[in-house]
């Protein structure tokens, strides 16, 4: 199970900001990300979820499957970028 919990480092100890309930002596893996620098917790969470979903895939889609899925999306990516940027 993967769970993301923010914590505060105080007096040499990481203190979770929400309840956690590991078993006594259970080993856990910590990834420490400085939440105050550029990347938000949401970015980290989204990236880790995408990695987990990718790892769970038994087989990668073929190029033809990717093209078919992309072709089903209405509109134009270049038009969306131009509209978002305000470029003409």
Backbone bond lengths (Angstrom), bond angles and torsions (degrees), N, CA, C in turn:
res aa  C-N    CA-C-N  psi(-1)  N-CA   C-N-CA  omega(-1)  CA-C   N-CA-C  phi
1 X - - - 1.448 - - 1.526 108.67 -
2 X 1.312 116.37 137.83 1.454 121.59 176.32 1.515 108.31 -114.16
3 X 1.306 115.09 133.99 1.460 121.02 179.47 1.515 107.89 -141.20
4 X 1.309 116.68 139.16 1.461 121.63 -179.58 1.525 108.81 -106.38
5 X 1.308 116.27 123.63 1.452 122.13 -178.14 1.521 108.17 -133.73
6 X 1.321 116.58 130.24 1.456 119.73 175.16 1.522 108.48 -80.97
7 X 1.316 115.85 149.11 1.462 121.31 -178.99 1.517 109.62 -141.82
8 X 1.318 114.94 164.28 1.465 122.26 176.55 1.524 106.91 -119.49
9 X 1.322 115.99 136.53 1.458 121.31 177.72 1.516 107.83 -94.15
10 X 1.339 116.11 116.57 1.459 121.16 -179.41 1.518 110.28 -138.04
11 X 1.308 116.87 129.51 1.467 122.74 175.75 1.537 112.51 51.74
12 X 1.323 116.00 41.62 1.458 120.42 176.27 1.516 115.35 80.74
13 X 1.341 117.78 9.65 1.467 121.16 -177.17 1.525 109.85 -131.60
14 X 1.331 116.92 137.67 1.458 121.16 173.03 1.520 107.93 -84.06
15 X 1.332 117.20 123.49 1.463 122.24 -179.14 1.528 108.32 -113.06
16 X 1.361 117.21 113.29 1.472 120.01 178.98 1.526 111.05 -61.56
17 X 1.330 116.20 145.35 1.455 121.34 179.41 1.524 112.45 -89.41
18 X 1.316 117.08 -0.46 1.454 122.45 174.08 1.520 107.68 -144.67
19 X 1.330 117.53 160.25 1.470 119.40 -176.60 1.530 112.62 -62.38
20 X 1.305 115.22 139.82 1.465 122.09 172.07 1.523 106.66 -126.33
21 X 1.317 116.73 153.02 1.462 117.58 -175.73 1.523 112.78 -138.19
22 X 1.325 117.41 58.02 1.461 117.51 174.98 1.533 109.72 -72.02
23 X 1.321 115.76 158.42 1.459 120.30 175.95 1.523 108.99 -70.65
24 X 1.317 116.12 155.66 1.467 120.87 177.71 1.527 108.59 -57.22
25 X 1.308 117.06 132.20 1.471 125.41 -179.91 1.529 113.93 68.07
26 X 1.322 118.09 9.40 1.463 120.77 178.03 1.513 109.28 -68.53
27 X 1.317 117.08 136.61 1.465 121.30 176.95 1.516 108.28 -88.56
28 X 1.326 116.27 137.46 1.454 122.45 177.27 1.521 108.53 -129.43
29 X 1.316 116.15 161.90 1.461 121.06 178.65 1.521 108.15 -110.28
30 X 1.312 116.95 127.78 1.460 122.45 179.74 1.526 110.33 -106.46
31 X 1.310 115.52 136.86 1.453 121.77 169.94 1.518 105.38 -119.47
32 X 1.300 116.94 117.83 1.459 120.24 -175.76 1.518 109.01 -100.11
33 X 1.330 115.35 121.22 1.452 123.01 178.76 1.517 107.60 -124.41
34 X 1.309 116.94 129.56 1.460 121.02 178.78 1.520 107.89 -72.25
35 X 1.330 116.56 104.14 1.460 121.78 -176.62 1.518 112.70 -65.57
36 X 1.312 118.45 -19.13 1.463 120.66 -177.55 1.523 112.66 -85.08
37 X 1.320 117.88 -4.49 1.472 120.35 -178.45 1.510 111.02 -108.24
38 X 1.287 119.11 121.65 1.440 127.79 170.54 1.514 118.96 39.02
39 X 1.303 118.43 -63.05 1.458 121.06 -175.20 1.522 110.20 -78.42
40 X 1.303 115.68 129.31 1.458 119.31 178.77 1.518 109.31 -86.66
41 X 1.319 115.94 163.34 1.456 121.33 177.08 1.520 110.18 -59.31
42 X 1.350 116.92 -35.82 1.452 120.84 178.91 1.521 110.62 -61.45
43 X 1.337 117.89 -42.87 1.462 121.76 178.04 1.524 110.83 -59.46
44 X 1.311 116.81 -45.42 1.461 121.34 -179.28 1.519 109.77 -64.83
45 X 1.316 116.52 -44.39 1.459 121.43 -179.62 1.524 110.93 -61.81
46 X 1.321 117.32 -46.02 1.458 121.83 179.84 1.523 110.80 -62.46
47 X 1.315 117.15 -44.20 1.460 120.82 179.58 1.520 111.26 -62.65
48 X 1.319 117.28 -44.67 1.457 120.16 -179.25 1.525 111.35 -67.03
49 X 1.342 116.90 -37.20 1.465 119.84 177.41 1.535 110.38 -64.87
50 X 1.335 116.65 -41.72 1.461 120.27 178.74 1.525 110.92 -64.05
51 X 1.334 117.19 -40.07 1.459 120.11 177.25 1.524 111.37 -63.37
52 X 1.335 116.93 -41.53 1.463 120.83 179.24 1.526 111.22 -64.64
53 X 1.336 116.50 -42.51 1.462 120.16 178.66 1.526 111.10 -64.52
54 X 1.319 116.48 -39.76 1.461 120.69 178.54 1.529 110.71 -64.98
55 X 1.326 116.14 -43.59 1.466 120.12 179.57 1.526 111.89 -64.79
56 X 1.335 116.95 -29.16 1.468 121.06 -178.49 1.528 112.20 -77.22
57 X 1.320 117.31 -15.90 1.462 120.52 -179.89 1.526 110.13 -67.71
58 X 1.306 115.95 131.29 1.469 119.65 178.94 1.525 110.86 -77.03
59 X 1.331 115.30 -34.51 1.458 119.34 -177.55 1.518 108.72 -143.12
60 X 1.304 116.75 136.08 1.462 120.99 177.78 1.527 108.78 -71.80
61 X 1.341 117.23 145.41 1.466 118.99 178.07 1.524 110.21 -67.59
62 X 1.318 115.00 151.59 1.468 119.53 177.40 1.524 109.06 -75.62
63 X 1.303 116.57 164.30 1.462 121.32 178.23 1.528 110.04 -59.95
64 X 1.323 117.07 -38.65 1.461 121.12 179.44 1.535 111.01 -64.21
65 X 1.339 117.03 -39.19 1.471 120.72 178.46 1.532 110.61 -65.67
66 X 1.327 116.49 -39.96 1.462 120.35 178.33 1.522 109.88 -65.30
67 X 1.317 117.37 -45.18 1.469 120.52 179.32 1.521 111.21 -61.39
68 X 1.331 117.78 -41.32 1.465 121.26 179.93 1.530 110.37 -64.65
69 X 1.322 117.06 -41.46 1.470 120.62 179.49 1.526 110.56 -65.55
70 X 1.332 116.82 -42.46 1.465 120.38 179.64 1.523 111.89 -68.11
71 X 1.320 116.85 -34.94 1.463 120.46 -179.84 1.520 111.37 -67.36
72 X 1.320 117.41 -23.29 1.462 121.16 -178.89 1.531 112.48 -78.69
73 X 1.328 117.78 -10.90 1.464 121.69 179.92 1.526 108.14 -79.14
74 X 1.352 117.18 123.77 1.463 119.45 -178.09 1.534 111.63 -71.06
75 X 1.312 114.99 154.96 1.464 120.12 176.33 1.512 112.23 86.44
76 X 1.329 114.47 -167.50 1.456 121.54 -176.28 1.520 109.22 -130.14
77 X 1.309 117.00 130.57 1.458 120.65 178.55 1.523 111.00 -61.95
78 X 1.333 116.46 -41.70 1.465 118.79 -179.40 1.529 110.64 -64.41
79 X 1.338 117.20 -37.51 1.468 119.50 177.30 1.525 110.83 -65.37
80 X 1.328 117.02 -38.46 1.465 120.85 178.41 1.526 111.14 -63.76
81 X 1.331 116.51 -42.03 1.480 120.60 -179.66 1.517 109.37 -65.69
82 X 1.327 117.21 -45.32 1.465 120.75 179.89 1.518 110.69 -60.70
83 X 1.342 116.19 -43.70 1.465 120.19 179.99 1.526 110.86 -63.22
84 X 1.348 116.43 -42.80 1.460 120.19 -178.65 1.516 111.40 -65.59
85 X 1.338 117.79 -40.81 1.458 121.80 -178.22 1.525 112.45 -79.00
86 X 1.323 115.38 -25.23 1.453 118.57 -175.88 1.520 111.73 82.65
87 X 1.339 117.78 13.05 1.479 122.03 178.95 1.527 108.79 -82.67
88 X 1.326 115.46 151.56 1.464 120.06 177.94 1.481 111.06 -124.32
